[in-house]
Amino acid sequence: MKIKLTWKAQLIVVLIGLSIAFYALHYLIFHDLRHILFYLLSDIAFLFLNVLVVVLLIEGLLEQREKKAILKKMNMVIGTFFSEVGLELLRQFSVFVENTDSLTSAVTIGPKWSHKDFEQASRAAREFAYNIRTDPARLAELRRFLTDKYQFLLRLLENPNLLEHDRFTDLLWAVFHMAEELSYRGDRLDSLPAGDYLHLAGDLKRAYSHIVSEWIAYVEHLKGAYPFLYSLAVRINPLSSNPTAIIE
């Protein structure tokens, strides 16, 4: 039975054969076996250093490059989220925050913001004391919106690249949980006990703080990667007092 070698196996056989042939040629010309063994052992000893360099350095660089590529794809997913769901959620969530004016003054992104400005805004969003007031009519509106976007959110959760972005994963789970909480209450949103409204207020606070913080991080990414998109994001920023795409 004839064994068919793969192209890799054929390449290995050819390279080993060429190596043996050249060592034989060297011996036939110079008749110096000691010289051949000396350099053969030296090359084998140096081979371990080559493996060390390849494994620790080159492979590390390749992993870093691959991680950057994954994060770039992840930022595209985040951009899709904000275009499809996130920006509208920021608008709808803001009506539940009674002290939203104080938050707006801290997170209104400017066209010339530095990394330090974004860090301060993100910290302000995380540490802000959200004063949530639940409104049954607004909750029903939010429930309808999240129900319409349920399949979209579900597809985002299935994205394997989420493993590289913990903050966005937490955001999606917070929004997904909010959608389920509202969905299970059905048409009873206008007649819930006070304790249940308090529970929903906590869910709103969690989801809103996650989205605000992630929006700030995403806009900072746009500033460095896509300045033209950053300009638009600053103008339509739902966290500002007067968002508009029109340039005055």
C-alpha positions in Angstrom: 0.0 0.0 0.0 1.5 3.3 -1.1 1.6 5.9 1.6 0.8 9.5 0.5 2.6 12.1 2.4 1.2 15.5 3.1 3.0 18.6 1.7 4.4 19.3 5.2 5.8 15.8 5.5 7.3 16.0 2.0 8.9 19.3 2.9 10.4 17.8 6.1 11.8 14.9 4.1 13.3 17.2 1.5 14.9 19.6 4.0 16.4 16.7 6.1 17.7 15.1 2.9 19.3 18.4 1.7 20.9 18.8 5.2 22.4 15.3 5.0 23.6 15.9 1.5 25.4 19.1 2.3 27.1 17.6 5.4 28.2 14.7 3.2 29.5 17.1 0.6 31.4 19.0 3.2 33.1 15.8 4.4 34.0 14.7 0.9 35.6 18.0 0.2 37.4 18.7 3.5 37.5 15.3 5.2 37.0 16.9 8.6 34.4 15.1 10.7 35.5 16.9 13.9 34.7 20.3 12.3 31.3 19.0 11.2 30.4 17.7 14.6 31.6 20.8 16.3 29.3 23.2 14.3 26.5 20.7 14.4 26.5 20.6 18.2 26.8 24.4 18.3 23.8 24.9 16.0 21.7 22.5 18.0 22.7 24.3 21.2 21.7 27.7 19.6 18.4 26.1 18.5 17.0 26.3 22.0 17.7 30.0 22.1 15.9 30.4 18.8 12.9 28.5 20.2 12.9 30.8 23.3 12.9 33.9 21.1 10.1 32.6 18.9 7.9 31.4 21.8 8.3 34.3 24.2 8.9 37.3 21.9 7.4 36.7 18.5 4.4 34.7 19.7 3.8 37.4 22.3 3.8 40.1 19.6 1.4 38.0 17.5 -0.9 37.6 20.4 -0.8 41.3 21.1 -1.6 42.0 17.5 -4.4 39.5 17.5 -5.9 41.0 20.7 -5.8 44.5 19.1 -7.6 43.1 16.1 -10.3 41.5 18.3 -10.7 44.8 20.3 -11.1 46.7 17.0 -13.9 44.3 16.0 -15.4 44.6 19.5 -15.5 48.4 19.1 -17.4 48.0 15.9 -19.9 45.8 17.8 -20.1 48.5 20.5 -20.7 51.1 17.9 -23.5 49.0 16.4 -25.0 48.7 19.9 -25.1 52.4 20.5 -26.5 53.1 17.0 -29.2 50.5 17.3 -30.0 50.6 21.1 -27.6 52.5 23.3 -28.2 56.1 22.3 -32.0 55.7 22.6 -31.5 54.0 26.0 -29.5 56.9 27.2 -32.3 59.2 26.2 -35.0 57.1 27.8 -33.1 56.3 31.0 -32.3 60.0 31.5 -36.0 60.8 32.2 -35.9 58.6 35.3 -32.9 60.5 36.8 -34.2 63.5 38.8 -30.7 65.0 39.2 -29.7 64.5 35.6 -28.5 68.1 35.3 -25.7 67.4 37.7 -24.6 64.4 35.7 -24.9 66.4 32.4 -22.4 69.0 33.6 -19.8 66.3 34.3 -20.1 64.2 31.2 -20.8 66.7 28.4 -18.0 65.7 26.0 -16.0 68.5 24.4 -14.4 68.4 20.9 -10.9 68.8 22.4 -11.1 66.5 25.4 -7.9 64.8 26.5 -7.5 61.3 28.0 -7.6 62.9 31.4 -11.0 64.5 30.7 -12.4 61.2 29.6 -11.1 59.5 32.7 -12.6 62.1 35.0 -16.0 61.8 33.2 -16.0 58.1 33.4 -15.2 58.2 37.1 -17.9 60.8 37.6 -20.4 58.5 35.8 -19.5 55.5 38.0 -19.6 57.4 41.3 -22.6 59.6 40.5 -25.4 59.4 43.1 -28.3 58.6 40.7 -31.6 59.7 42.1 -34.0 57.5 40.2 -37.8 58.2 40.1 -39.8 55.4 38.5 -42.7 56.5 36.2 -45.1 53.7 35.1 -45.8 55.3 31.7 -42.1 55.7 31.0 -41.4 52.1 32.2 -44.0 50.8 29.7 -42.4 52.8 26.9 -39.0 51.4 27.9 -40.4 47.9 28.0 -41.8 48.2 24.5 -38.5 49.5 23.2 -36.5 46.7 24.8 -39.0 44.1 23.7 -38.5 45.3 20.1 -34.7 45.1 20.5 -34.7 41.8 22.4 -33.4 39.6 19.5 -30.7 42.2 18.7 -29.5 42.1 22.3 -29.5 38.3 22.3 -27.3 38.2 19.2 -24.8 40.6 20.8 -24.6 38.3 23.8 -23.7 35.4 21.5 -20.7 37.2 20.1 -17.5 35.3 21.1 -15.5 38.5 21.1 -17.3 39.6 24.3 -14.8 37.6 26.3 -12.2 40.3 25.5 -14.4 43.1 26.9 -15.7 42.7 30.4 -17.2 46.1 30.8 -19.4 45.8 27.7 -20.5 42.3 28.7 -21.6 43.7 32.1 -23.5 46.5 30.2 -25.3 44.0 28.1 -26.3 41.8 31.0 -27.6 44.8 32.9 -29.7 45.9 29.9 -30.8 42.3 29.3 -31.9 42.0 32.9 -33.8 45.2 32.8 -35.7 44.0 29.7 -36.6 40.7 31.4 -37.7 42.5 34.6 -40.1 44.7 32.7 -41.3 41.9 30.4 -42.3 39.6 33.3 -44.4 42.4 34.9 -46.5 42.7 31.7 -49.3 45.3 32.0 -49.0 45.7 35.8 -46.4 48.4 35.6 -48.9 51.0 36.8 -50.0 49.1 39.8 -46.9 47.7 41.4 -46.0 47.8 45.2 -43.7 50.5 46.3 -41.0 47.9 47.0 -41.1 46.6 43.5 -40.7 50.1 42.1 -37.7 50.5 44.3 -36.3 47.3 42.9 -36.8 48.5 39.3 -35.1 51.8 40.3 -32.0 49.8 41.3 -32.1 48.0 37.9 -32.4 51.3 36.1 -29.5 52.8 38.0 -27.3 49.8 37.2 -28.0 49.7 33.5 -27.8 53.5 33.1 -24.5 53.9 34.9 -23.0 51.1 32.8 -24.2 52.6 29.5 -23.0 56.1 30.4 -19.6 54.9 31.4 -19.2 52.7 28.3 -20.5 55.5 26.0 -17.7 57.8 27.3 -15.1 55.0 26.7 -16.4 54.4 23.2 -16.3 58.1 22.3 -12.7 58.3 23.5 -11.9 55.4 21.2 -13.5 57.3 18.3 -11.4 60.3 19.0 -8.2 58.4 18.4 -9.4 56.0 15.7 -12.1 57.9 13.7 -12.0 61.6 14.3 -14.8 62.3 11.9 -17.1 59.9 13.8 -15.9 61.5 17.1 -17.1 64.9 15.8 -20.6 63.5 15.2 -20.7 61.6 18.5 -19.8 64.9 20.4 -22.7 66.7 18.6 -25.4 64.0 19.1 -24.2 63.1 22.6 -27.5 62.4 24.5 -25.8 63.3 27.7 -25.4 66.9 26.6 -28.0 69.6 27.3 -28.8 70.2 23.6 -27.7 67.3 21.3 -27.9 68.0 17.6 -26.1 66.8 14.5 -26.4 70.3 12.9 -23.2 72.4 13.0 -24.0 75.9 13.9 
